[in-house]
């Protein structure tokens, strides 16, 4: 990938170099060096993880749009490994479920496997302040997100008991364009439905424990 390809994507945001450096996770001086680099020169591979993470953060924040041809091309060819691992976990879990299993059980099982990924948990822990902003979308969003965030932060839940909450919160970070239609369960459930299923799981299974989370 060349410098001009990277810079052209970030230029679509209209943000200042200082703001973009923060989104990408690099210093201001580093981003300004990119701007001054020879456009046709190969972009350093050591910084590609920062670029990938920055683009997905900008997409999640609505600053970049999936409709962009440049963004679509990047997403198609530069899927971060933690997203790839998460998708594999979702697919493996869904494939192992009996066809007759209740829909709620399928959702919880897949979210558990998703949350079992160390990379997914690390992503949620780092992005939790941003994820909690989804609570502003409405009272039910607020209740569900606050419940799941409380679970992952609480010492009252064991490592395994937290996995569904981690999986649900990480699902909010997954670009929807990356989720294959072939994966059962998730082909027809949106973020809101997924959060409701995860919150209901904790309300029903751990009613007393959640009160003290």
Order of alpha helices (4+ residues) and beta strands (2+ residues): alpha-alpha-alpha-alpha-alpha-alpha-alpha-alpha-alpha-alpha-alpha-alpha
